[in-house]
């Protein structure tokens, strides 16, 4: 019971981060499980992926209702990611916990650096492969556009299966760099992709019996409830300061994970 309540509270933290930081905030789900419930990366990854996937699916459904999800782009990235996620799950079973923890800390450190130094999403490159036709309101599909989005799916799928992350920290910058979609549409589309990619990773982990459901269910419920509650707060707090705060938090957690992975600390 104590572990379930702890999972519920930690899940709520993840849901709130997702609501405030947008897609990509779920990367902190696994570190919370590692430090809060003392799970290994392999144990925490599918639990975090279930929660992030469910919360993202909820956010994507709300985005679909508002008409801001680009479902064709989400389907291409998501299906590609679903196919690669089981590969990441299998790799996670083969790699020892300490190297996985070090790898996770490196990825999280990169996310922290990018959030702390990158320009706002509105600043786009002059030449982008995926352009929305203003008369039709749809993306004009070309080979470069399809390859760019499919490549995003490959990376996010592998990382979701290997480390239990949704991949929003890959998807959001990619959509910003390769499309001219508005920011709200980028975040909503990214949430749809994360929900799809998570299915592949969770299914592979469930097939191998690697999911601790007594932790996963309350953790997921807490994340979904907090995401709904945090949406109202996000509209008032979004901005550069919030992005920088997320970067500082991610950087601190990355250093803790690295120290634990290298055996310097045991918390």
C-alpha positions in Angstrom: 0.0 0.0 0.0 2.8 2.4 0.9 4.5 1.7 -2.5 1.2 2.3 -4.3 0.7 5.7 -2.6 4.3 6.6 -3.3 3.7 5.7 -7.0 0.6 7.8 -7.1 2.4 10.8 -5.8 5.4 10.4 -8.1 3.1 9.9 -11.0 1.4 13.2 -10.2 4.8 14.9 -10.3 5.3 13.5 -13.8 1.9 14.6 -15.0 2.4 18.1 -13.7 5.8 18.3 -15.5 4.2 17.1 -18.7 1.6 19.8 -18.4 4.0 22.6 -17.6 7.1 21.6 -19.7 5.2 20.1 -22.7 6.2 16.8 -24.3 9.6 15.8 -23.1 8.9 16.4 -19.4 8.2 12.7 -19.0 11.9 12.0 -19.2 12.0 12.6 -15.5 9.6 9.7 -14.9 12.3 7.1 -14.8 14.7 9.0 -12.5 11.8 9.6 -10.1 11.1 5.9 -10.0 14.8 5.0 -9.6 15.3 7.4 -6.6 11.8 7.4 -5.2 11.1 3.6 -5.3 14.6 2.3 -5.8 13.9 0.5 -9.0 16.5 -0.4 -11.6 16.4 1.3 -15.0 15.0 -1.9 -16.6 12.2 -2.1 -14.0 11.4 1.7 -14.1 11.4 2.0 -17.9 8.2 0.2 -18.7 6.4 1.8 -15.7 7.4 5.3 -16.8 6.5 4.5 -20.4 3.0 3.4 -19.4 2.4 6.6 -17.4 3.9 8.9 -20.0 2.1 7.1 -22.8 -1.3 7.3 -21.1 -0.9 10.9 -20.0 0.2 11.8 -23.5 -2.7 10.0 -25.0 -5.0 12.0 -22.9 -3.4 15.2 -23.9 -3.4 14.2 -27.6 -7.2 13.4 -27.4 -7.8 16.9 -26.0 -5.6 18.3 -28.9 -7.6 16.3 -31.4 -10.8 17.8 -30.1 -9.3 21.2 -30.6 -8.1 20.3 -34.1 -4.4 21.0 -33.5 -3.0 17.5 -33.9 -1.4 16.7 -37.3 -2.5 13.1 -37.2 -0.9 12.0 -40.5 2.5 13.3 -39.3 1.9 11.7 -35.9 1.0 8.4 -37.5 4.2 8.3 -39.6 6.5 9.1 -36.7 4.5 7.0 -34.3 4.2 3.8 -36.4 7.9 4.0 -37.2 8.6 4.4 -33.4 6.3 1.5 -32.5 8.3 -0.8 -34.8 11.6 0.2 -33.2 10.5 0.3 -29.5 10.6 -3.5 -29.0 14.2 -3.4 -30.2 15.0 -0.9 -27.5 13.3 -3.1 -24.9 15.4 -6.1 -25.9 18.5 -4.0 -25.7 17.6 -2.9 -22.2 17.4 -6.6 -21.1 20.9 -7.2 -22.4 22.6 -4.1 -21.0 23.5 -4.1 -17.2 21.8 -1.5 -15.0 24.8 0.7 -14.3 25.7 1.4 -18.0 22.0 2.0 -18.6 21.9 4.5 -15.8 25.0 6.3 -17.2 23.4 6.4 -20.7 20.2 7.8 -19.3 22.1 10.5 -17.4 23.9 11.5 -20.7 20.5 11.8 -22.5 19.0 13.7 -19.7 22.0 16.0 -19.5 21.6 16.7 -23.3 18.0 17.6 -22.7 18.9 20.0 -19.9 21.6 21.7 -22.1 19.2 22.0 -25.0 16.4 23.4 -22.9 18.8 25.9 -21.3 20.4 27.1 -24.4 18.0 26.7 -27.3 16.0 29.5 -28.9 12.2 29.5 -28.5 10.3 27.2 -30.8 8.9 30.1 -32.9 12.4 30.7 -34.3 12.5 28.5 -37.4 15.0 27.8 -40.1 14.4 29.5 -43.4 14.2 26.3 -45.4 12.1 23.4 -44.0 11.0 20.2 -45.7 7.4 19.9 -44.3 5.3 23.0 -45.1 1.6 23.4 -44.5 -0.5 24.4 -47.5 -2.4 27.4 -46.3 -5.3 26.8 -48.7 -5.8 23.2 -47.6 -4.4 23.4 -44.0 -2.4 20.2 -44.5 1.3 19.4 -44.7 2.6 19.1 -48.3 4.2 15.6 -48.3 7.5 15.3 -50.1 10.3 12.6 -49.9 12.5 14.8 -47.7 9.6 15.5 -45.4 8.7 11.8 -45.0 12.3 10.8 -44.4 12.8 13.5 -41.8 9.7 12.4 -39.8 10.4 8.7 -40.2 13.9 9.3 -38.9 12.4 11.0 -35.8 10.3 7.9 -35.3 13.4 5.7 -35.4 15.2 7.6 -32.7 12.2 8.1 -30.4 11.2 4.5 -30.7 14.6 3.1 -29.8 15.0 5.5 -26.8 11.4 4.8 -25.6 12.1 1.0 -25.5 15.6 1.3 -24.1 15.1 4.0 -21.5 11.4 4.2 -21.0 11.1 7.8 -22.2 8.4 9.1 -24.4 10.8 10.8 -26.8 9.2 14.2 -26.7 12.6 15.8 -26.3 13.5 14.4 -29.8 10.1 14.9 -31.4 9.4 18.5 -30.4 12.8 19.9 -31.7 12.4 17.7 -34.9 8.9 19.0 -35.6 10.1 22.6 -34.9 13.1 22.2 -37.3 11.3 20.2 -40.1 7.8 21.8 -40.1 6.2 25.2 -40.0 3.6 24.1 -37.5 2.6 26.5 -34.7 3.9 25.7 -31.2 0.6 24.4 -29.8 0.2 22.1 -32.8 3.8 20.8 -32.3 3.2 19.9 -28.7 -0.2 18.3 -29.4 1.2 16.3 -32.3 4.2 15.2 -30.2 1.9 13.9 -27.5 0.0 11.8 -30.1 3.3 10.4 -31.3 4.4 9.6 -27.7 1.2 7.8 -27.1 1.7 5.6 -30.2 5.4 4.9 -29.6 4.6 3.9 -26.0 2.3 1.2 -27.2 5.2 -0.7 -28.9 7.5 -0.4 -25.8 4.8 -1.3 -23.3 3.5 -4.3 -25.4 7.1 -5.7 -25.7 7.7 -5.3 -22.0 4.4 -6.9 -21.1 5.1 -9.8 -23.4 8.4 -10.4 -21.5 6.7 -10.0 -18.1 8.8 -7.0 -17.2 6.1 -4.7 -15.8 5.4 -4.1 -12.1 1.7 -3.4 -12.4 1.2 -2.7 -8.7 3.4 0.4 -9.2 2.5 1.1 -12.8 -1.2 1.5 -12.3 -1.2 4.1 -9.5 1.8 5.9 -11.1 -0.2 6.2 -14.3 -3.4 7.4 -12.6 -1.4 10.1 -10.8 0.2 11.2 -14.0 -3.1 11.5 -15.9 -4.9 13.3 -13.0 -2.1 15.8 -12.6 -1.9 16.4 -16.4 -5.5 17.5 -16.4 -5.1 19.7 -13.4 -1.9 21.2 -14.7 -3.2 22.3 -18.1 -4.8 25.4 -16.6 -1.7 26.3 -14.7 0.5 25.8 -17.8 -1.2 28.5 -19.7 -0.2 31.0 -17.1 3.4 29.8 -16.4 4.6 28.8 -19.9 7.6 30.7 -21.1 11.4 31.0 -21.1 11.7 30.9 -17.3 9.8 27.6 -17.1 12.0 26.2 -19.8 15.1 27.2 -17.9 13.7 25.8 -14.7 13.1 22.5 -16.4 16.7 22.6 -17.7 18.1 23.2 -14.2 16.0 20.4 -12.8 17.0 18.0 -15.6 20.6 18.8 -15.2 20.6 18.2 -11.4 18.8 14.8 -11.9 21.3 13.9 -14.7 24.2 14.5 -12.3 22.6 12.4 -9.6 21.9 9.5 -12.1 25.5 9.7 -13.4 26.9 9.6 -9.8 24.7 6.6 -9.0 25.6 4.9 -12.2 29.3 5.3 -11.5 28.8 4.0 -8.0 29.7 7.3 -6.3 26.4 7.5 -4.4 23.9 4.8 -3.4 20.6 6.7 -2.9 
